[in-house]
Amino acid sequence: MFMGAVGEFRSVISDPEYIEQIPLVKTPIFAAQAMDINNSTVSGNIEAVIALLGQGGIRDPAVISEENHDNDVDLLDVSEYVILIHGNLSTGEWLQAAQLCCSIKSTAWNCLQHIVFIPGLFHLKMACADVLWCCFIQLSAACEDEMSLMCDIAQLRPKETGIYSTKPGFRRMHQLIGHASICRCLDCWRVHVEATRGFSDLEGFALLKPMLDDLQKMADDLACTYIARNKLQRLHRE
């Protein structure tokens, strides 16, 4: 009932205000040539990165400076920029290994300092889900508190607690994170409504048909009260 009362305002709620919005720019895509390079070695990955940059017209700034001086030709100099490389988590590990291997080189280009790895959103979500599992489910000490994630699992998936404590996989963890987050948010609303309005449940509060301004004010109070901020460590000490 509470979600239905809030849902009737969906049509009048505007999109969030943009803050330092990144401009939308069309990015050209070019097909790279095939390369006979062994990507299972660090040296092979270094060679692949240099070859891909070369196909895009990006070369060592020192070489470009010499060619510009000799041929009076304008070539792309990226010494003041970074190169974003997108890929899965394995790609990131190989690039990190390549940068570590080249860290003793004398120039920034040879050290691959211009390379910045950007993981895919799906792989980033996989890594985050795995971190949550390691922190809040795998450790037995993390499951002893009544507010633990394992207690949420016992409520949401009572027949799958054994699966979640071993190897739940990404799909199960993704669903658990979404469902448990919704339940926790609603529980914060319940506690806040009980403390400020005197209602023991959200259904009774929904019968009042609160106005949108009241809900927005309560949402701001919830964000300041129940979301972890920079004062979280001090609150833990207290």
Helices and strands as residue ranges (DSSP letters): H 2-7, G 10-12, H 42-55, H 61-71, E 83-87, H 89-101, E 115-119, H 121-133, I 134-138, G 140-143, H 149-156, H 161-165, H 169-197, H 202-206, H 212-226, H 232-237
